[in-house]
Amino acid sequence: MLGINASTLSRYVTAGKIPGPKSAQLGGMSMHLWTEREIERVRKLLPNIEDGRTTRHQKQARKSTKSTS
């Protein structure tokens, strides 16, 4: 629904980049209970979340341009 992998979503929740939904125990597993409102809120937040891989490469590019100038 959000266009990202479930593991990415879980990593963002764990890192505190997006608020996590309520959880419930089902058969020994923890399940996240997302509401439509929470999904829409996350959808609006996603463009503002820095992707660690992208930002790392951007930072490296800025450092290399500063050192050559």
Backbone atoms as SQL, in Angstrom:
CREATE TABLE atoms (id INTEGER PRIMARY KEY, chain TEXT, resi INTEGER, resn TEXT, atom TEXT, x REAL, y REAL, z REAL);
INSERT INTO atoms VALUES
  (1, 'A', 1, 'MET', 'N', 0.817, -1.205, 0.000),
  (2, 'A', 1, 'MET', 'CA', 0.000, 0.000, 0.000),
  (3, 'A', 1, 'MET', 'C', 0.857, 1.264, 0.000),
  (4, 'A', 2, 'LEU', 'N', 2.045, 1.181, 0.600),
  (5, 'A', 2, 'LEU', 'CA', 2.903, 2.357, 0.681),
  (6, 'A', 2, 'LEU', 'C', 3.985, 2.379, -0.397),
  (7, 'A', 3, 'GLY', 'N', 4.161, 1.268, -1.073),
  (8, 'A', 3, 'GLY', 'CA', 5.175, 1.211, -2.112),
  (9, 'A', 3, 'GLY', 'C', 6.577, 0.937, -1.596),
  (10, 'A', 4, 'ILE', 'N', 6.680, 0.465, -0.351),
  (11, 'A', 4, 'ILE', 'CA', 7.985, 0.087, 0.199),
  (12, 'A', 4, 'ILE', 'C', 7.885, -1.328, 0.754),
  (13, 'A', 5, 'ASN', 'N', 9.020, -1.960, 0.911),
  (14, 'A', 5, 'ASN', 'CA', 9.088, -3.318, 1.417),
  (15, 'A', 5, 'ASN', 'C', 8.695, -3.348, 2.902),
  (16, 'A', 6, 'ALA', 'N', 8.121, -4.448, 3.345),
  (17, 'A', 6, 'ALA', 'CA', 7.708, -4.588, 4.748),
  (18, 'A', 6, 'ALA', 'C', 8.895, -4.482, 5.688),
  (19, 'A', 7, 'SER', 'N', 10.050, -4.994, 5.279),
  (20, 'A', 7, 'SER', 'CA', 11.235, -4.899, 6.143),
  (21, 'A', 7, 'SER', 'C', 11.705, -3.451, 6.260),
  (22, 'A', 8, 'THR', 'N', 11.570, -2.677, 5.188),
  (23, 'A', 8, 'THR', 'CA', 11.921, -1.256, 5.241),
  (24, 'A', 8, 'THR', 'C', 10.990, -0.525, 6.184),
  (25, 'A', 9, 'LEU', 'N', 9.712, -0.816, 6.089),
  (26, 'A', 9, 'LEU', 'CA', 8.728, -0.195, 6.977),
  (27, 'A', 9, 'LEU', 'C', 9.034, -0.536, 8.427),
  (28, 'A', 10, 'SER', 'N', 9.339, -1.791, 8.700),
  (29, 'A', 10, 'SER', 'CA', 9.679, -2.223, 10.050),
  (30, 'A', 10, 'SER', 'C', 10.931, -1.513, 10.550),
  (31, 'A', 11, 'ARG', 'N', 11.926, -1.368, 9.685),
  (32, 'A', 11, 'ARG', 'CA', 13.169, -0.683, 10.061),
  (33, 'A', 11, 'ARG', 'C', 12.902, 0.792, 10.387),
  (34, 'A', 12, 'TYR', 'N', 12.037, 1.456, 9.612),
  (35, 'A', 12, 'TYR', 'CA', 11.686, 2.855, 9.871),
  (36, 'A', 12, 'TYR', 'C', 10.962, 2.999, 11.207),
  (37, 'A', 13, 'VAL', 'N', 10.071, 2.055, 11.522),
  (38, 'A', 13, 'VAL', 'CA', 9.351, 2.099, 12.806),
  (39, 'A', 13, 'VAL', 'C', 10.343, 1.897, 13.946),
  (40, 'A', 14, 'THR', 'N', 11.242, 0.926, 13.817),
  (41, 'A', 14, 'THR', 'CA', 12.237, 0.638, 14.857),
  (42, 'A', 14, 'THR', 'C', 13.168, 1.826, 15.070),
  (43, 'A', 15, 'ALA', 'N', 13.546, 2.495, 13.985),
  (44, 'A', 15, 'ALA', 'CA', 14.453, 3.644, 14.066),
  (45, 'A', 15, 'ALA', 'C', 13.749, 4.909, 14.548),
  (46, 'A', 16, 'GLY', 'N', 12.417, 4.872, 14.628),
  (47, 'A', 16, 'GLY', 'CA', 11.671, 6.030, 15.082),
  (48, 'A', 16, 'GLY', 'C', 11.437, 7.065, 13.994),
  (49, 'A', 17, 'LYS', 'N', 11.668, 6.684, 12.736),
  (50, 'A', 17, 'LYS', 'CA', 11.458, 7.614, 11.629),
  (51, 'A', 17, 'LYS', 'C', 9.974, 7.825, 11.354),
  (52, 'A', 18, 'ILE', 'N', 9.167, 6.806, 11.665),
  (53, 'A', 18, 'ILE', 'CA', 7.719, 6.924, 11.549),
  (54, 'A', 18, 'ILE', 'C', 7.098, 6.327, 12.805),
  (55, 'A', 19, 'PRO', 'N', 5.949, 6.852, 13.213),
  (56, 'A', 19, 'PRO', 'CA', 5.306, 6.293, 14.409),
  (57, 'A', 19, 'PRO', 'C', 4.739, 4.911, 14.127),
  (58, 'A', 20, 'GLY', 'N', 4.916, 4.031, 15.068),
  (59, 'A', 20, 'GLY', 'CA', 4.415, 2.667, 14.918),
  (60, 'A', 20, 'GLY', 'C', 2.956, 2.565, 15.293),
  (61, 'A', 21, 'PRO', 'N', 2.247, 1.632, 14.684),
  (62, 'A', 21, 'PRO', 'CA', 0.840, 1.421, 15.020),
  (63, 'A', 21, 'PRO', 'C', 0.705, 0.548, 16.260),
  (64, 'A', 22, 'LYS', 'N', -0.509, 0.328, 16.663),
  (65, 'A', 22, 'LYS', 'CA', -0.754, -0.595, 17.774),
  (66, 'A', 22, 'LYS', 'C', -0.376, -2.007, 17.341),
  (67, 'A', 23, 'SER', 'N', 0.048, -2.800, 18.301),
  (68, 'A', 23, 'SER', 'CA', 0.434, -4.184, 18.023),
  (69, 'A', 23, 'SER', 'C', -0.470, -5.143, 18.781),
  (70, 'A', 24, 'ALA', 'N', -0.591, -6.350, 18.247),
  (71, 'A', 24, 'ALA', 'CA', -1.370, -7.399, 18.899),
  (72, 'A', 24, 'ALA', 'C', -0.612, -8.707, 18.752),
  (73, 'A', 25, 'GLN', 'N', -0.743, -9.577, 19.757),
  (74, 'A', 25, 'GLN', 'CA', -0.127, -10.895, 19.710),
  (75, 'A', 25, 'GLN', 'C', -1.121, -11.865, 19.070),
  (76, 'A', 26, 'LEU', 'N', -0.636, -12.585, 18.061),
  (77, 'A', 26, 'LEU', 'CA', -1.488, -13.547, 17.376),
  (78, 'A', 26, 'LEU', 'C', -0.685, -14.809, 17.125),
  (79, 'A', 27, 'GLY', 'N', -0.986, -15.860, 17.859),
  (80, 'A', 27, 'GLY', 'CA', -0.278, -17.118, 17.688),
  (81, 'A', 27, 'GLY', 'C', 1.202, -17.030, 17.986),
  (82, 'A', 28, 'GLY', 'N', 1.579, -16.240, 18.950),
  (83, 'A', 28, 'GLY', 'CA', 2.984, -16.094, 19.313),
  (84, 'A', 28, 'GLY', 'C', 3.744, -15.087, 18.470),
  (85, 'A', 29, 'MET', 'N', 3.066, -14.455, 17.533),
  (86, 'A', 29, 'MET', 'CA', 3.707, -13.438, 16.688),
  (87, 'A', 29, 'MET', 'C', 3.101, -12.080, 16.978),
  (88, 'A', 30, 'SER', 'N', 3.913, -11.050, 16.866),
  (89, 'A', 30, 'SER', 'CA', 3.434, -9.693, 17.045),
  (90, 'A', 30, 'SER', 'C', 3.003, -9.142, 15.689),
  (91, 'A', 31, 'MET', 'N', 1.776, -8.641, 15.609),
  (92, 'A', 31, 'MET', 'CA', 1.243, -8.098, 14.358),
  (93, 'A', 31, 'MET', 'C', 0.954, -6.619, 14.556),
  (94, 'A', 32, 'HIS', 'N', 1.315, -5.817, 13.570),
  (95, 'A', 32, 'HIS', 'CA', 1.007, -4.389, 13.602),
  (96, 'A', 32, 'HIS', 'C', -0.383, -4.171, 13.012),
  (97, 'A', 33, 'LEU', 'N', -1.166, -3.365, 13.688),
  (98, 'A', 33, 'LEU', 'CA', -2.534, -3.095, 13.253),
  (99, 'A', 33, 'LEU', 'C', -2.604, -1.676, 12.686),
  (100, 'A', 34, 'TRP', 'N', -2.432, -1.554, 11.370),
  (101, 'A', 34, 'TRP', 'CA', -2.434, -0.256, 10.708),
  (102, 'A', 34, 'TRP', 'C', -3.859, 0.160, 10.361),
  (103, 'A', 35, 'THR', 'N', -4.209, 1.399, 10.681),
  (104, 'A', 35, 'THR', 'CA', -5.495, 1.939, 10.261),
  (105, 'A', 35, 'THR', 'C', -5.281, 2.742, 8.977),
  (106, 'A', 36, 'GLU', 'N', -6.359, 3.052, 8.287),
  (107, 'A', 36, 'GLU', 'CA', -6.255, 3.856, 7.060),
  (108, 'A', 36, 'GLU', 'C', -5.643, 5.223, 7.363),
  (109, 'A', 37, 'ARG', 'N', -5.998, 5.789, 8.488),
  (110, 'A', 37, 'ARG', 'CA', -5.475, 7.107, 8.873),
  (111, 'A', 37, 'ARG', 'C', -3.963, 7.046, 9.082),
  (112, 'A', 38, 'GLU', 'N', -3.485, 6.001, 9.747),
  (113, 'A', 38, 'GLU', 'CA', -2.042, 5.845, 9.978),
  (114, 'A', 38, 'GLU', 'C', -1.290, 5.628, 8.667),
  (115, 'A', 39, 'ILE', 'N', -1.885, 4.860, 7.769),
  (116, 'A', 39, 'ILE', 'CA', -1.252, 4.624, 6.471),
  (117, 'A', 39, 'ILE', 'C', -1.133, 5.934, 5.695),
  (118, 'A', 40, 'GLU', 'N', -2.159, 6.744, 5.701),
  (119, 'A', 40, 'GLU', 'CA', -2.108, 8.038, 5.006),
  (120, 'A', 40, 'GLU', 'C', -1.066, 8.967, 5.646),
  (121, 'A', 41, 'ARG', 'N', -0.969, 8.934, 6.969),
  (122, 'A', 41, 'ARG', 'CA', 0.027, 9.760, 7.657),
  (123, 'A', 41, 'ARG', 'C', 1.443, 9.340, 7.268),
  (124, 'A', 42, 'VAL', 'N', 1.677, 8.035, 7.209),
  (125, 'A', 42, 'VAL', 'CA', 2.991, 7.526, 6.815),
  (126, 'A', 42, 'VAL', 'C', 3.270, 7.859, 5.349),
  (127, 'A', 43, 'ARG', 'N', 2.249, 7.757, 4.518),
  (128, 'A', 43, 'ARG', 'CA', 2.409, 8.085, 3.097),
  (129, 'A', 43, 'ARG', 'C', 2.881, 9.535, 2.928),
  (130, 'A', 44, 'LYS', 'N', 2.391, 10.435, 3.760),
  (131, 'A', 44, 'LYS', 'CA', 2.814, 11.830, 3.697),
  (132, 'A', 44, 'LYS', 'C', 4.216, 12.018, 4.260),
  (133, 'A', 45, 'LEU', 'N', 4.620, 11.184, 5.216),
  (134, 'A', 45, 'LEU', 'CA', 5.945, 11.292, 5.826),
  (135, 'A', 45, 'LEU', 'C', 7.056, 10.697, 4.964),
  (136, 'A', 46, 'LEU', 'N', 6.740, 9.697, 4.162),
  (137, 'A', 46, 'LEU', 'CA', 7.768, 8.966, 3.418),
  (138, 'A', 46, 'LEU', 'C', 8.665, 9.847, 2.545),
  (139, 'A', 47, 'PRO', 'N', 8.155, 10.835, 1.813),
  (140, 'A', 47, 'PRO', 'CA', 9.061, 11.652, 1.001),
  (141, 'A', 47, 'PRO', 'C', 10.078, 12.445, 1.828),
  (142, 'A', 48, 'ASN', 'N', 9.797, 12.667, 3.100),
  (143, 'A', 48, 'ASN', 'CA', 10.690, 13.447, 3.955),
  (144, 'A', 48, 'ASN', 'C', 11.703, 12.606, 4.717),
  (145, 'A', 49, 'ILE', 'N', 11.574, 11.281, 4.646),
  (146, 'A', 49, 'ILE', 'CA', 12.486, 10.390, 5.360),
  (147, 'A', 49, 'ILE', 'C', 13.750, 10.231, 4.540),
  (148, 'A', 50, 'GLU', 'N', 14.886, 10.459, 5.190),
  (149, 'A', 50, 'GLU', 'CA', 16.153, 10.315, 4.505),
  (150, 'A', 50, 'GLU', 'C', 16.500, 8.838, 4.380),
  (151, 'A', 51, 'ASP', 'N', 16.800, 8.428, 3.173),
  (152, 'A', 51, 'ASP', 'CA', 17.245, 7.063, 2.920),
  (153, 'A', 51, 'ASP', 'C', 18.734, 7.026, 3.209),
  (154, 'A', 52, 'GLY', 'N', 19.144, 6.206, 4.154),
  (155, 'A', 52, 'GLY', 'CA', 20.546, 6.170, 4.583),
  (156, 'A', 52, 'GLY', 'C', 21.516, 5.930, 3.446),
  (157, 'A', 53, 'ARG', 'N', 21.175, 5.075, 2.524),
  (158, 'A', 53, 'ARG', 'CA', 22.072, 4.780, 1.410),
  (159, 'A', 53, 'ARG', 'C', 22.233, 6.006, 0.513),
  (160, 'A', 54, 'THR', 'N', 21.127, 6.654, 0.161),
  (161, 'A', 54, 'THR', 'CA', 21.178, 7.822, -0.709),
  (162, 'A', 54, 'THR', 'C', 21.927, 8.954, -0.038),
  (163, 'A', 55, 'THR', 'N', 21.597, 9.238, 1.201),
  (164, 'A', 55, 'THR', 'CA', 22.236, 10.369, 1.869),
  (165, 'A', 55, 'THR', 'C', 23.715, 10.106, 2.099),
  (166, 'A', 56, 'ARG', 'N', 24.102, 8.855, 2.334),
  (167, 'A', 56, 'ARG', 'CA', 25.514, 8.545, 2.517),
  (168, 'A', 56, 'ARG', 'C', 26.289, 8.896, 1.255),
  (169, 'A', 57, 'HIS', 'N', 25.760, 8.526, 0.089),
  (170, 'A', 57, 'HIS', 'CA', 26.438, 8.815, -1.164),
  (171, 'A', 57, 'HIS', 'C', 26.452, 10.307, -1.461),
  (172, 'A', 58, 'GLN', 'N', 25.384, 11.007, -1.112),
  (173, 'A', 58, 'GLN', 'CA', 25.347, 12.452, -1.308),
  (174, 'A', 58, 'GLN', 'C', 26.373, 13.134, -0.419),
  (175, 'A', 59, 'LYS', 'N', 26.513, 12.686, 0.815),
  (176, 'A', 59, 'LYS', 'CA', 27.500, 13.268, 1.721),
  (177, 'A', 59, 'LYS', 'C', 28.908, 13.020, 1.213),
  (178, 'A', 60, 'GLN', 'N', 29.163, 11.823, 0.696),
  (179, 'A', 60, 'GLN', 'CA', 30.482, 11.517, 0.158),
  (180, 'A', 60, 'GLN', 'C', 30.784, 12.390, -1.055),
  (181, 'A', 61, 'ALA', 'N', 29.789, 12.627, -1.900),
  (182, 'A', 61, 'ALA', 'CA', 29.982, 13.472, -3.078),
  (183, 'A', 61, 'ALA', 'C', 30.273, 14.908, -2.670),
  (184, 'A', 62, 'ARG', 'N', 29.590, 15.401, -1.641),
  (185, 'A', 62, 'ARG', 'CA', 29.844, 16.774, -1.171),
  (186, 'A', 62, 'ARG', 'C', 31.242, 16.899, -0.599),
  (187, 'A', 63, 'LYS', 'N', 31.683, 15.884, 0.144),
  (188, 'A', 63, 'LYS', 'CA', 33.025, 15.923, 0.718),
  (189, 'A', 63, 'LYS', 'C', 34.074, 15.943, -0.378),
  (190, 'A', 64, 'SER', 'N', 33.868, 15.142, -1.428),
  (191, 'A', 64, 'SER', 'CA', 34.862, 15.076, -2.497),
  (192, 'A', 64, 'SER', 'C', 34.903, 16.376, -3.301),
  (193, 'A', 65, 'THR', 'N', 33.767, 17.058, -3.456),
  (194, 'A', 65, 'THR', 'CA', 33.770, 18.333, -4.189),
  (195, 'A', 65, 'THR', 'C', 34.399, 19.433, -3.342),
  (196, 'A', 66, 'LYS', 'N', 34.218, 19.380, -2.028),
  (197, 'A', 66, 'LYS', 'CA', 34.834, 20.376, -1.152),
  (198, 'A', 66, 'LYS', 'C', 36.336, 20.207, -1.106),
  (199, 'A', 67, 'SER', 'N', 36.808, 18.977, -1.102),
  (200, 'A', 67, 'SER', 'CA', 38.245, 18.731, -0.998),
  (201, 'A', 67, 'SER', 'C', 38.971, 19.046, -2.297),
  (202, 'A', 68, 'THR', 'N', 38.274, 18.993, -3.441),
  (203, 'A', 68, 'THR', 'CA', 38.911, 19.301, -4.711),
  (204, 'A', 68, 'THR', 'C', 38.860, 20.772, -5.040),
  (205, 'A', 69, 'SER', 'N', 38.030, 21.546, -4.350),
  (206, 'A', 69, 'SER', 'CA', 37.937, 22.975, -4.671),
  (207, 'A', 69, 'SER', 'C', 38.868, 23.818, -3.868);
